[in-house]
Amino acid sequence: MMNTDTADDGTEALVEALRTALDDKKAVQLVTLDVRGSCAFADYFIIADGRNGRHLKALAEAVVEVGHRFGLPAPIEGLDAMEWLVIDLLDVVVHLFLPETREYFQLERLWQAPPERPACASG
C-alpha cells in the first residue's frame, strides 16, 4: 500500500522545485492551480508565460530538468507551434504560454471553482 502522505510530500516538493526553476528563468505570471478533486489526471497545474518562443523553450527545458531530477518522464508537447507548451509530470502538468495564447484560452478561468449557487426556493 502506498503512503499517501509521502506521495503528497513528493508532489509538493516537485511543485516547489518547478516554481523555483521557472522563477529562476524569469517566467511571467507564474500561477499554481490546485486541481485535486476537480481533475482526474493531475493534482496541480502550473501556468506561466514566456516572452517569446525562445523563452518558452528555455522554460520548458528547465521544467524537464526538474522532472528528470525527480525521476519523471517529462515529454514536451507543442514544440512545433511554440505558442503553448505542455509538460506532463504525472501529478503536475505545466502549461507554458505566449501571453496572447494564454489570454485566448484562459485556462485559469476554466479550472477555477464554480460560484456557489443559491438553493432554489420551493413555492
Backbone as CSV, one residue per row, in Angstrom:
resi,resn,N_x,N_y,N_z,CA_x,CA_y,CA_z,C_x,C_y,C_z
1,MET,0.847,-1.179,0.000,0.000,0.000,0.000,0.894,1.244,0.000
2,MET,0.524,2.233,-0.821,1.317,3.437,-0.948,0.981,4.429,0.161
3,ASN,1.999,5.027,0.739,1.804,6.040,1.760,1.448,7.353,1.076
4,THR,0.202,7.788,1.208,-0.241,8.988,0.516,0.414,10.242,1.071
5,ASP,0.803,10.243,2.353,1.496,11.405,2.897,2.821,11.611,2.181
6,THR,3.548,10.519,1.940,4.813,10.612,1.221,4.575,11.066,-0.207
7,ALA,3.544,10.523,-0.842,3.231,10.918,-2.214,2.895,12.404,-2.260
8,ASP,2.091,12.870,-1.296,1.737,14.291,-1.249,2.977,15.143,-1.018
9,ASP,3.857,14.702,-0.110,5.092,15.438,0.150,5.953,15.500,-1.109
10,GLY,6.022,14.400,-1.843,6.797,14.372,-3.084,6.215,15.300,-4.141
11,THR,4.894,15.334,-4.228,4.237,16.217,-5.185,4.448,17.666,-4.796
12,GLU,4.326,17.956,-3.510,4.552,19.327,-3.033,5.991,19.769,-3.316
13,ALA,6.944,18.871,-3.091,8.352,19.189,-3.356,8.570,19.427,-4.849
14,LEU,7.922,18.625,-5.679,8.016,18.802,-7.127,7.459,20.165,-7.537
15,VAL,6.300,20.515,-7.013,5.687,21.814,-7.331,6.634,22.946,-6.946
16,GLU,7.200,22.875,-5.755,8.115,23.932,-5.309,9.360,24.007,-6.190
17,ALA,9.914,22.844,-6.548,11.105,22.827,-7.406,10.789,23.402,-8.794
18,LEU,9.616,23.084,-9.313,9.212,23.619,-10.616,9.021,25.127,-10.550
19,ARG,8.353,25.592,-9.508,8.138,27.036,-9.357,9.475,27.778,-9.244
20,THR,10.402,27.214,-8.491,11.718,27.831,-8.341,12.449,27.886,-9.676
21,ALA,12.432,26.772,-10.419,13.117,26.729,-11.719,12.511,27.731,-12.694
22,LEU,11.181,27.815,-12.716,10.523,28.759,-13.627,10.797,30.205,-13.205
23,ASP,10.789,30.450,-11.914,11.096,31.789,-11.414,12.536,32.171,-11.756
24,ASP,13.456,31.225,-11.615,14.864,31.475,-11.950,15.038,31.832,-13.423
25,LYS,14.200,31.285,-14.280,14.263,31.555,-15.728,13.370,32.733,-16.121
26,LYS,12.873,33.453,-15.121,12.088,34.675,-15.348,10.751,34.430,-16.037
27,ALA,10.076,33.356,-15.647,8.720,33.109,-16.148,7.828,34.270,-15.725
28,VAL,6.869,34.594,-16.557,5.967,35.711,-16.319,4.619,35.162,-15.857
29,GLN,3.988,35.837,-14.912,2.669,35.481,-14.388,2.581,34.000,-13.997
30,LEU,3.462,33.587,-13.128,3.532,32.205,-12.654,2.391,31.942,-11.670
31,VAL,1.576,30.941,-11.988,0.406,30.599,-11.169,0.390,29.086,-10.951
32,THR,0.036,28.677,-9.747,-0.169,27.256,-9.446,-1.633,27.041,-9.096
33,LEU,-2.270,26.113,-9.783,-3.663,25.771,-9.509,-3.724,24.393,-8.864
34,ASP,-4.381,24.305,-7.731,-4.626,23.025,-7.074,-5.922,22.485,-7.672
35,VAL,-5.812,21.447,-8.494,-6.992,20.907,-9.178,-7.405,19.553,-8.611
36,ARG,-6.876,19.233,-7.416,-7.288,17.975,-6.780,-8.797,18.011,-6.555
37,GLY,-9.464,16.951,-6.897,-10.905,16.883,-6.741,-11.669,17.432,-7.937
38,SER,-10.988,18.172,-8.801,-11.631,18.728,-9.994,-11.110,18.094,-11.267
39,CYS,-9.991,17.424,-11.174,-9.309,16.891,-12.352,-8.884,15.449,-12.069
40,ALA,-9.193,14.561,-12.976,-8.887,13.143,-12.770,-7.446,12.783,-13.122
41,PHE,-6.748,13.628,-13.872,-5.425,13.249,-14.369,-4.260,14.022,-13.738
42,ALA,-4.543,14.980,-12.873,-3.464,15.745,-12.249,-3.942,16.331,-10.931
43,ASP,-2.977,16.671,-10.078,-3.264,17.344,-8.813,-3.020,18.844,-8.908
44,TYR,-2.043,19.223,-9.735,-1.687,20.629,-9.870,-1.443,20.975,-11.326
45,PHE,-1.795,22.204,-11.682,-1.378,22.818,-12.936,-0.474,23.976,-12.546
46,ILE,0.631,24.083,-13.233,1.473,25.265,-13.110,1.390,25.958,-14.460
47,ILE,1.067,27.235,-14.420,0.863,28.005,-15.644,1.784,29.212,-15.608
48,ALA,2.448,29.477,-16.730,3.328,30.648,-16.817,3.421,31.095,-18.266
49,ASP,3.845,32.341,-18.433,4.082,32.901,-19.757,5.574,32.983,-20.017
50,GLY,5.892,32.910,-21.303,7.228,33.236,-21.781,7.105,34.421,-22.725
51,ARG,8.158,35.201,-22.840,8.107,36.407,-23.662,8.073,36.116,-25.156
52,ASN,8.681,35.001,-25.573,8.742,34.630,-26.986,9.043,33.135,-27.072
53,GLY,9.151,32.624,-28.279,9.381,31.188,-28.456,10.658,30.690,-27.811
54,ARG,11.726,31.453,-27.906,12.990,31.019,-27.287,12.872,30.976,-25.770
55,HIS,12.161,31.948,-25.205,11.965,31.956,-23.761,11.105,30.764,-23.344
56,LEU,10.046,30.468,-24.115,9.213,29.292,-23.816,10.060,28.026,-23.801
57,LYS,10.924,27.883,-24.797,11.757,26.687,-24.883,12.703,26.589,-23.682
58,ALA,13.279,27.710,-23.262,14.166,27.704,-22.089,13.396,27.332,-20.829
59,LEU,12.173,27.838,-20.696,11.334,27.481,-19.548,11.029,25.979,-19.565
60,ALA,10.672,25.464,-20.736,10.348,24.037,-20.861,11.551,23.171,-20.516
61,GLU,12.724,23.568,-20.952,13.932,22.798,-20.642,14.203,22.787,-19.135
62,ALA,13.934,23.889,-18.468,14.099,23.940,-17.006,13.119,22.985,-16.326
63,VAL,11.886,22.928,-16.830,10.872,22.014,-16.277,11.300,20.566,-16.486
64,VAL,11.785,20.246,-17.679,12.235,18.878,-17.975,13.376,18.486,-17.043
65,GLU,14.301,19.392,-16.814,15.423,19.110,-15.924,14.937,18.771,-14.512
66,VAL,13.996,19.541,-14.008,13.426,19.252,-12.686,12.726,17.901,-12.711
67,GLY,11.935,17.647,-13.736,11.242,16.363,-13.845,12.200,15.200,-13.800
68,HIS,13.285,15.292,-14.535,14.268,14.204,-14.556,14.940,14.035,-13.193
69,ARG,15.170,15.140,-12.475,15.725,15.028,-11.113,14.794,14.251,-10.194
70,PHE,13.496,14.339,-10.454,12.502,13.617,-9.660,12.193,12.242,-10.249
71,GLY,12.926,11.844,-11.271,12.745,10.528,-11.868,11.488,10.409,-12.721
72,LEU,11.032,11.510,-13.267,9.794,11.514,-14.045,10.069,11.710,-15.527
73,PRO,9.280,11.044,-16.362,9.356,11.378,-17.780,8.804,12.802,-17.917
74,ALA,9.288,13.538,-18.859,8.837,14.919,-18.991,8.705,15.283,-20.469
75,PRO,7.759,14.640,-21.146,7.598,14.948,-22.572,7.039,16.357,-22.763
76,ILE,7.544,17.033,-23.770,7.071,18.383,-24.094,6.181,18.290,-25.327
77,GLU,4.963,18.767,-25.201,4.040,18.845,-26.337,3.935,20.292,-26.783
78,GLY,3.854,20.520,-28.088,3.614,21.851,-28.618,4.832,22.556,-29.172
79,LEU,5.953,21.854,-29.280,7.175,22.497,-29.762,7.057,22.988,-31.203
80,ASP,6.232,22.351,-32.006,6.085,22.776,-33.399,5.474,24.166,-33.506
81,ALA,4.399,24.411,-32.792,3.712,25.707,-32.864,4.390,26.761,-31.988
82,MET,4.979,26.336,-30.861,5.687,27.202,-29.927,4.820,28.368,-29.434
83,GLU,3.551,28.047,-29.119,2.638,29.028,-28.539,2.136,28.575,-27.175
84,TRP,1.996,27.244,-27.023,1.507,26.653,-25.787,2.230,25.328,-25.624
85,LEU,3.109,25.260,-24.660,3.846,24.031,-24.385,3.245,23.369,-23.154
86,VAL,3.100,22.066,-23.216,2.566,21.296,-22.097,3.593,20.232,-21.733
87,ILE,3.957,20.191,-20.457,4.874,19.172,-19.950,4.130,18.402,-18.872
88,ASP,3.921,17.111,-19.124,3.159,16.242,-18.227,4.113,15.537,-17.277
89,LEU,4.016,15.889,-15.990,4.840,15.285,-14.949,3.955,14.453,-14.010
90,LEU,3.037,13.721,-14.588,2.101,12.852,-13.889,1.147,13.648,-13.005
91,ASP,1.465,13.882,-11.738,0.552,14.604,-10.843,0.569,16.116,-11.060
92,VAL,1.557,16.588,-11.799,1.697,18.019,-12.081,1.807,18.204,-13.593
93,VAL,0.990,19.103,-14.129,1.055,19.427,-15.550,1.429,20.898,-15.665
94,VAL,2.485,21.158,-16.423,2.975,22.520,-16.593,2.527,23.028,-17.965
95,HIS,1.911,24.216,-17.975,1.453,24.870,-19.197,2.259,26.156,-19.359
96,LEU,2.960,26.266,-20.472,3.756,27.453,-20.762,3.196,28.109,-22.016
97,PHE,2.844,29.371,-21.916,2.142,30.075,-22.983,2.895,31.302,-23.463
98,LEU,2.634,31.679,-24.707,2.859,33.055,-25.119,1.689,33.841,-24.528
99,PRO,1.886,35.103,-24.141,0.819,35.841,-23.449,-0.514,35.879,-24.207
100,GLU,-0.481,36.103,-25.503,-1.742,36.192,-26.253,-2.467,34.846,-26.322
101,THR,-1.725,33.757,-26.326,-2.333,32.429,-26.344,-2.958,32.128,-24.985
102,ARG,-2.281,32.503,-23.925,-2.832,32.306,-22.577,-4.119,33.105,-22.406
103,GLU,-4.120,34.328,-22.877,-5.307,35.175,-22.778,-6.473,34.548,-23.552
104,TYR,-6.181,33.988,-24.706,-7.223,33.394,-25.539,-7.863,32.181,-24.859
105,PHE,-7.039,31.277,-24.312,-7.569,30.035,-23.740,-8.056,30.182,-22.301
106,GLN,-7.551,31.140,-21.562,-7.989,31.421,-20.194,-8.109,30.159,-19.333
107,LEU,-7.039,29.405,-19.291,-7.013,28.139,-18.562,-7.342,28.310,-17.082
108,GLU,-6.861,29.386,-16.471,-7.159,29.599,-15.044,-8.665,29.715,-14.826
109,ARG,-9.334,30.421,-15.701,-10.778,30.600,-15.558,-11.513,29.274,-15.756
110,LEU,-11.034,28.481,-16.675,-11.656,27.183,-16.952,-11.612,26.267,-15.728
111,TRP,-10.503,26.319,-14.956,-10.318,25.403,-13.840,-10.663,25.988,-12.489
112,GLN,-11.114,27.231,-12.418,-11.493,27.773,-11.118,-12.815,27.165,-10.674
113,ALA,-13.023,27.169,-9.389,-14.246,26.582,-8.827,-15.452,27.400,-9.275
114,PRO,-16.552,26.735,-9.614,-17.750,27.487,-9.993,-18.309,28.223,-8.784
115,PRO,-18.960,29.367,-9.021,-19.532,30.103,-7.891,-20.642,29.290,-7.240
116,GLU,-20.816,29.509,-5.954,-21.894,28.832,-5.217,-23.234,29.293,-5.777
117,ARG,-24.131,28.354,-5.954,-25.470,28.687,-6.435,-26.413,28.714,-5.238
118,PRO,-27.287,29.714,-5.196,-28.265,29.731,-4.090,-29.234,28.571,-4.236
119,ALA,-29.691,28.082,-3.118,-30.677,26.993,-3.131,-31.972,27.513,-3.756
120,CYS,-32.619,26.637,-4.508,-33.896,27.006,-5.119,-34.975,27.098,-4.036
121,ALA,-35.750,28.120,-4.128,-36.860,28.274,-3.187,-38.036,27.441,-3.688
122,SER,-38.601,26.670,-2.801,-39.775,25.900,-3.210,-41.014,26.722,-2.903
123,GLY,-41.983,26.633,-3.806,-43.089,27.520,-3.767,-44.246,27.118,-3.040
